[in-house]
Amino acid sequence: MPLTIFTHPDCLKHEMGINHPECPERLEVISQKLKQASIASQLEWKEAPLATKDQLKRVHDSAYIEFIFSQSPRQGYVPLDPDTIMNPFTLSAALRASGAQVAAVDEVFSAKTKRAFCLVRPPGHHAELHEAMGFSFFNNIAVGVAHAFAQYHCQRIAIVDFDVHHGNGTESIFLYEPRVCFWSSFQYPFYPGTVLTGKPSHIHLCPLAAGTRSDIFRQKVNLELLPILKDFKPECIFISAGFDAHQGDPLANLMLTEDDYRFITEQICEISDAFAKSRVISTLEGGYNLQVLGNSVLAHIEAMLS
Ligand SMILES: [Zn+2]
């Protein structure tokens, strides 16, 4: 069964100014790598639809959604925070990025495919109920998870976030939703200034010191993540797939490699085979070294196909 990739040309038109690391070229290098890879024939590319306001309202305040629509500029830039900036195409790109999740959920839950990857930007995992931050406008993965609850009556969904930054937005949106099991590994202390204590039992944080290498990361996966997932028995696993914990990333200081992304993805997929009818839906978050990003995503997708 092929793996479906949801993307859209609108996601290439959103840009936040010269030298911003969250740039359109990120998607271009990934697309190019995937299309030239030996697995290319196993990938089915589909256009991401626009998320509707009703789909966004499941995880964001109505007033916040209207605010984002109202800020969309006809020309030039509108900064929502120093790093999170709208151009005339940002709104449509953000709606496609969340819409990709909705389409991926429909595809996977109707058994058209087992696994899907949303090749989209802007990323989403920093976006909170009523706040854009950290390059994120709408919380794409949360929109997808909420769609799975609303449309397919799921009872247990796991979210694994291995971006180098804590998925604060995803955590805050599902802080009181025990049908979600959230595991986030991240550099600590680091942006966005995470507090580690006082979390409910379905929120699992895995802080990693600057300089953390593969062996410690894999140990955390084996000894912390996998037992949590086996105990939870998810019906579907969502991945916030950020690749900025790579040793070559310019924004952070962890030391992971392409093989670590292959490893964690294989482990997640094994759990999905045992409990979740093999359902895995992954979405691109961070990853800012254009030289290694394509290979990191390729390793992730190869593991999803195996
Ligand atoms: Zn990140």
Residues whose N, C-alpha, C, O or C-beta is under 5 A from the ligand:
A	BS01	ZN	D163 V164 H165 G242 D244 G286
